[in-house]
Amino acid sequence: MRRWVLAGIMVLLGGPAPAQQPVPEKPRLLISTDIGGTDPDDNQSMAHFLMYSNRFTTEGLVSSPSYGKGSKQELLRMIDLYEKDLPALQKNEKGYPSPAALRTVCKQGRQGPAPYAGYRTATEGSDWIIQCARKKSPRSLWILVWGGLDDLAQALHDAPDIRTKIKVYWIGGPNKKWSANSYAYIAANFPDLWFIECNGSYNGFFSRNNTVEKLTNTNYYDNYIKGAGALGKDFKNYYKGHIKMGDTPSLLYLMDGAPGNPFKESWGGSFTKIMHSPRTIFNRNTTIADTVTIYSVLEFHFKGPKTNVGSNKPCFTMTVQAGIGEQQWEGFYLGDGAYVVRYCPKQSEVLTYKITSAIPEFPEQSGQLVVDNTWPGKGGPADYRLGDNWYSDRAGSNLFDEGWQGAKTVSKWRNDALLDWAKRWARLQ
């Protein structure tokens, strides 16, 4: 197997394999995940994390399902599988956390999205983020967000002082849709946060380009995972074992080199500083003549009847029809007959939407718009102005992979990451 690994890398790169650079010190880590929700790729990434958990000081595992029915019970179930495989993992490497220690730091965060304000009330998860961030340590707390930002936004609202004690790597893209309100709150109120907004680059981890046949998304399970312990048996339950793992690049980033330098080459991507986050406000229904930026925050403001609905309670629905099918988003009442809903498009396409409400005399409305594929694009007057430590996908046209911006900064290392993981699966055979 070792001979094949080396040969595979030599063929791909035409020379010796690039070594993963050592991380100066174990990162303090807290993962916020929507595991158990609608997308099972979090289970795949959680299996990867558990098998590499000796590389981190794990301080929190927070269930934050802004969409779907995820809960911390799914985290606990994954730790049960890890406990069965732990003796085999420990034969080759030390420093794995005990299952009991991991269970202790599992916390329940918000279930469901935040309202228009971007925050609501504290959760066990948001309180735990604050507690971990405030620990006396010369090291920052790394928060990897695999779903919505709702618990992070709540923690920042309740304890603004933690902004200087944390570093965030967020898998955005589709997750930005589900937590548009929390994102807007953070960008507007904490622009100085150290923040990697990975909207497109993570897609490189399931790229089909430049991949050895044994490592393709459909073949990896049969070649390396099948028959490998309790975690391997469970892996088959997610996408029939096909690799997706869209959140894994955040872990790979912390495992390779100096994570404090987002410009460096790493298994988890390479990023660039952005000074603005696009935001467009519409006070009318849009048409096909309107073009917006991918991943941007769109605010649709409408006039309607005055009502007694509170500002935190959804009172109308925006139904979006796009290539993925139909999805619905909650809209809110601002008072004095003013209504608003936020939406963040995740891909280049033509969107059609409809606005409906059960409120009597609320006018049903509809519209269209075009989403272009450049992020963050040209600035606009309503944009969120960011500080010196906000980073995102590199925009070079040569770094797009299958249409995703910056994805080649991840896909170029995909084979190396999967071959390294294969060694750990081999220990469970």
C-alpha positions in Angstrom: 0.0 0.0 0.0 2.8 2.4 0.8 4.4 1.8 -2.5 1.1 2.5 -4.3 0.6 5.7 -2.3 4.0 7.1 -3.2 3.6 6.0 -6.8 0.2 7.7 -7.1 1.5 10.9 -5.8 4.6 10.8 -8.1 2.4 10.3 -11.1 0.1 13.2 -10.1 2.8 15.7 -9.3 5.8 14.6 -11.3 8.1 14.6 -8.2 8.2 13.9 -4.5 5.0 14.3 -2.5 4.7 17.8 -0.9 5.0 17.3 2.8 2.2 18.5 5.0 3.8 21.3 7.1 3.8 20.8 10.9 1.4 23.1 12.9 3.4 25.1 15.5 1.1 24.1 18.3 -2.1 22.1 18.8 -5.1 24.3 17.8 -7.8 24.9 20.4 -10.9 23.8 18.6 -14.6 24.2 18.7 -16.8 22.8 15.9 -20.3 24.1 15.3 -22.2 21.7 13.1 -25.6 21.0 11.7 -24.9 17.3 11.8 -28.1 15.1 11.7 -29.9 17.7 9.6 -30.7 17.5 6.0 -27.2 17.1 4.6 -25.3 14.0 5.9 -21.9 15.3 4.7 -21.4 16.5 8.3 -21.4 12.9 9.5 -18.6 12.2 7.0 -16.6 15.2 8.1 -17.2 14.3 11.8 -15.7 10.8 11.2 -12.7 12.4 9.7 -12.3 14.8 12.7 -12.6 11.9 15.2 -9.9 9.9 13.4 -7.6 13.0 13.6 -8.8 14.3 16.9 -5.3 13.7 18.4 -4.2 16.7 16.4 -6.4 19.2 18.3 -7.3 20.4 21.8 -11.1 19.9 21.4 -13.0 22.3 23.6 -16.5 22.1 22.0 -18.8 20.2 19.7 -22.0 22.3 19.2 -25.1 21.2 17.4 -26.3 24.2 15.5 -28.9 23.2 13.0 -30.3 26.4 11.5 -32.3 24.1 9.1 -33.4 20.5 9.7 -33.7 18.4 12.8 -30.1 17.9 13.9 -29.2 17.6 17.6 -26.3 16.8 19.9 -27.6 13.2 20.1 -26.1 12.7 16.7 -22.7 14.0 18.0 -23.0 11.5 20.9 -23.8 8.7 18.5 -20.7 9.4 16.4 -18.6 9.5 19.6 -20.0 6.0 20.5 -18.6 4.7 17.2 -15.3 6.4 17.8 -15.1 4.7 21.2 -15.2 1.3 19.5 -12.4 2.2 17.1 -10.2 4.1 19.6 -8.0 1.1 20.7 -7.0 0.5 17.1 -6.3 4.2 16.4 -4.2 4.4 19.6 -1.8 1.6 18.5 -0.1 4.0 16.1 -0.5 7.5 17.5 -1.0 8.9 21.0 -3.0 11.9 22.2 -6.5 10.9 21.3 -9.1 12.5 23.6 -11.2 10.1 25.6 -14.8 9.5 24.5 -15.9 10.8 27.9 -14.0 14.1 27.4 -15.6 14.5 24.0 -19.1 13.8 25.3 -18.6 16.4 28.0 -18.1 19.2 25.5 -21.1 18.3 23.3 -23.7 21.1 23.6 -27.0 21.8 22.0 -27.2 25.1 20.1 -30.1 26.8 18.3 -32.5 24.6 16.4 -33.9 26.7 13.6 -32.7 30.1 12.1 -32.4 33.4 13.9 -34.9 36.1 13.2 -34.2 39.3 11.2 -32.1 40.8 14.1 -29.6 37.9 13.7 -29.9 36.7 17.3 -32.6 35.7 19.7 -31.9 34.1 23.1 -28.8 32.3 24.5 -28.5 28.5 24.0 -26.3 25.9 25.7 -24.2 26.1 22.6 -23.7 29.9 22.5 -23.0 30.0 26.2 -20.4 27.3 25.7 -18.7 29.3 22.9 -18.4 32.2 25.3 -17.0 30.1 28.1 -14.4 28.5 25.9 -13.4 31.8 24.3 -12.9 33.4 27.7 -10.5 30.8 28.9 -7.1 32.2 29.8 -4.8 31.0 27.0 -2.1 32.5 24.8 -3.8 30.6 21.9 -6.9 31.8 20.1 -9.9 29.5 20.0 -10.5 28.3 16.5 -14.2 28.0 15.7 -15.0 25.9 12.7 -18.6 26.4 11.5 -20.0 23.6 9.4 -23.6 25.0 9.2 -25.3 28.2 10.2 -23.8 31.1 12.2 -26.7 31.4 14.6 -24.9 30.3 17.8 -21.8 32.2 16.9 -23.8 35.4 16.3 -25.7 34.8 19.6 -22.4 34.4 21.5 -20.9 37.6 20.0 -24.1 39.5 20.8 -24.1 38.3 24.4 -20.3 38.7 24.9 -18.7 41.1 22.4 -15.4 40.9 24.2 -14.8 37.4 22.7 -14.2 38.9 19.3 -10.5 39.3 19.9 -10.1 35.8 21.4 -11.5 33.7 18.5 -10.6 32.9 14.9 -13.4 31.6 12.6 -13.3 29.3 9.5 -16.8 29.1 8.1 -18.0 26.9 5.3 -20.4 29.4 3.8 -22.0 28.9 0.3 -25.3 27.1 1.0 -25.0 27.5 4.7 -25.1 31.3 4.1 -28.6 30.9 2.8 -29.8 29.3 6.0 -28.2 31.9 8.3 -28.4 35.1 6.3 -29.7 37.0 9.3 -26.9 35.9 11.6 -24.3 36.6 8.9 -25.7 40.1 8.4 -25.5 40.7 12.1 -21.9 39.6 12.4 -20.7 41.5 9.2 -22.5 44.7 10.3 -21.4 44.6 14.0 -18.1 42.7 14.1 -16.3 43.6 10.8 -13.0 43.4 12.7 -13.5 39.6 13.5 -10.8 37.2 12.2 -12.9 35.4 9.8 -12.4 33.0 6.8 -15.6 33.0 4.7 -15.1 29.9 2.5 -18.0 30.1 0.0 -16.6 28.3 -3.0 -13.2 26.9 -2.3 -14.4 23.9 -0.2 -16.1 22.5 -3.3 -12.6 21.5 -4.4 -12.7 18.6 -2.0 -15.2 16.7 -4.1 -13.8 17.8 -7.4 -13.6 15.2 -10.2 -10.5 16.8 -11.8 -7.0 15.5 -11.4 -8.1 12.6 -9.2 -6.6 9.2 -9.2 -9.2 6.6 -10.0 -8.9 4.9 -6.7 -9.6 8.2 -4.9 -12.7 9.3 -6.8 -15.8 10.2 -4.8 -17.5 6.9 -5.8 -14.4 4.6 -5.4 -12.8 5.8 -2.2 -15.1 3.9 0.1 -14.6 0.5 -1.6 -10.8 0.9 -1.8 -10.1 2.3 1.7 -13.1 2.4 4.1 -15.1 -0.7 3.5 -14.6 -3.1 6.5 -12.7 -0.5 8.6 -14.2 -0.5 12.0 -17.4 1.0 13.4 -16.8 4.3 11.8 -16.2 2.6 8.4 -19.4 0.6 8.7 -21.4 3.7 9.5 -19.9 5.7 6.7 -21.8 3.7 4.1 -25.0 5.3 5.5 -24.1 8.7 4.0 -24.5 9.1 0.2 -23.9 5.4 -0.1 -20.4 5.9 1.0 -19.6 8.4 -1.8 -17.3 11.1 -0.6 -18.7 14.6 -0.2 -17.3 16.0 3.1 -17.8 19.7 2.2 -16.8 20.8 5.8 -13.5 18.8 5.9 -11.4 21.6 4.3 -11.8 23.6 7.6 -10.1 20.7 9.5 -7.4 20.3 6.8 -6.6 24.0 7.1 -5.9 23.6 10.8 -3.7 20.5 10.2 -1.3 22.0 7.7 1.2 24.8 8.5 0.5 28.0 10.3 -3.3 28.5 10.4 -2.9 32.2 11.3 -1.7 32.9 7.8 -4.7 32.6 5.5 -2.6 33.4 2.4 -0.5 30.3 2.6 -0.9 27.2 0.6 -2.6 24.5 2.7 -4.7 21.4 2.3 -7.7 23.4 3.4 -7.3 26.2 0.8 -5.6 29.5 0.3 -7.5 32.8 0.8 -7.4 36.5 0.1 -8.4 39.5 2.1 -11.8 41.1 1.2 -12.7 44.6 2.3 -16.5 44.5 1.6 -19.3 41.9 1.7 -21.9 42.6 -1.0 -25.4 43.6 0.1 -28.2 44.8 -2.2 -31.5 46.3 -0.9 -34.5 46.1 -3.1 -37.6 48.2 -2.4 -39.5 46.7 -5.3 -40.0 43.4 -7.1 -37.0 42.6 -9.3 -37.0 41.5 -12.9 -34.7 39.5 -15.2 -32.8 42.8 -15.8 -31.5 42.7 -12.2 -28.2 41.0 -11.6 -26.7 40.3 -8.2 -23.5 38.8 -6.9 -23.2 35.1 -5.9 -23.1 34.7 -2.0 -24.3 38.2 -1.5 -26.9 39.3 1.0 -30.1 40.4 -0.7 -32.8 42.3 1.3 -36.3 42.6 -0.1 -38.4 45.2 1.6 -42.2 45.3 1.0 -45.1 47.5 2.1 -48.2 45.9 3.5 -50.9 46.2 6.1 -50.1 47.3 9.6 -50.3 44.4 12.1 -49.5 43.4 15.6 -47.0 40.6 14.6 -43.8 40.9 16.7 -40.5 41.5 15.0 -39.1 38.1 15.9 -42.0 36.1 14.5 -42.0 35.1 10.8 -45.2 36.4 9.1 -44.7 35.9 5.4 -42.9 33.5 3.1 -40.5 33.9 0.2 -40.6 30.8 -2.0 -37.6 30.6 -4.3 -37.6 28.5 -7.5 -34.1 27.7 -8.7 -32.2 24.8 -10.3 -32.3 22.9 -7.0 -36.1 23.1 -6.8 -38.3 25.0 -4.5 -37.2 26.4 -1.1 -38.9 28.7 1.4 -37.5 31.5 3.5 -39.1 33.4 6.5 -39.9 37.1 6.3 -40.4 39.5 9.2 -42.4 42.6 10.1 -40.5 45.7 11.0 -43.5 47.8 12.0 -45.5 50.6 10.4 -46.5 48.4 7.5 -42.8 47.5 6.6 -41.8 43.9 5.8 -38.4 42.4 5.0 -36.7 39.1 4.1 -33.1 38.2 3.5 -31.7 35.7 0.9 -28.2 34.7 -0.1 -27.8 32.9 -3.5 -25.3 30.1 -3.5 -24.7 29.6 -7.2 -24.9 31.3 -10.6 -28.4 31.0 -12.0 -31.7 32.6 -12.7 -34.0 32.8 -9.6 -37.8 33.1 -9.6 -39.5 34.0 -6.3 -43.0 34.5 -4.9 -44.0 36.3 -1.7 -47.1 35.1 0.2 -48.6 35.6 3.6 -51.6 34.5 5.6 -52.0 38.1 6.8 -55.2 39.6 5.3 -54.6 42.2 2.6 -50.9 41.3 2.3 -50.3 41.5 -1.5 -48.9 38.4 -3.2 -45.9 39.3 -5.2 -43.3 37.7 -7.5 -40.1 38.5 -9.3 -36.9 37.2 -10.9 -33.2 38.0 -10.9 -29.9 36.8 -12.3 -27.0 35.7 -10.1 -23.5 36.1 -11.5 -20.5 34.1 -10.5 -18.0 36.7 -9.2 -17.4 37.2 -5.5 -17.2 39.8 -3.9 -17.3 41.8 -7.1 -17.6 45.5 -7.5 -18.6 47.3 -4.3 -22.0 49.0 -3.7 -23.4 51.6 -1.3 -25.2 49.1 0.9 -22.2 46.7 1.3 -20.9 45.6 4.7 -17.5 47.3 5.2 -15.0 44.8 6.6 -11.9 45.1 8.7 -8.3 43.9 8.1 -8.9 40.2 9.0 -11.8 39.1 6.8 -10.7 36.5 4.2 -12.5 34.6 1.4 -12.1 32.7 -1.8 -9.3 33.7 -4.2 -10.8 35.2 -7.4 -8.3 34.2 -10.1 -10.0 32.7 -13.1 -7.3 29.9 -13.1 -8.4 28.9 -9.6 -12.0 28.0 -10.5 -12.8 24.3 -10.5 -16.0 23.1 -12.0 -17.3 26.6 -11.8 -16.5 27.2 -8.1 -14.3 30.1 -7.2 -11.0 29.3 -5.4 -11.8 25.6 -5.5 -8.4 24.6 -7.0 -6.7 25.9 -3.9 -8.3 22.8 -2.2 -8.6 20.3 -5.1 -4.9 20.4 -5.8 -4.3 18.8 -2.4 -7.3 16.5 -2.3 -5.4 13.4 -3.3 -2.7 14.0 -0.6 -5.4 14.5 2.1 -7.3 11.3 1.1 -4.2 9.2 0.9 -3.2 10.4 4.4 -6.6 9.5 5.7 -6.4 6.1 4.0 -3.5 5.3 6.4 -5.8 5.8 9.4 -8.6 3.7 7.8 -6.0 0.9 7.3 -5.5 0.8 11.1 -9.2 0.0 11.6 -9.2 -2.9 9.1 
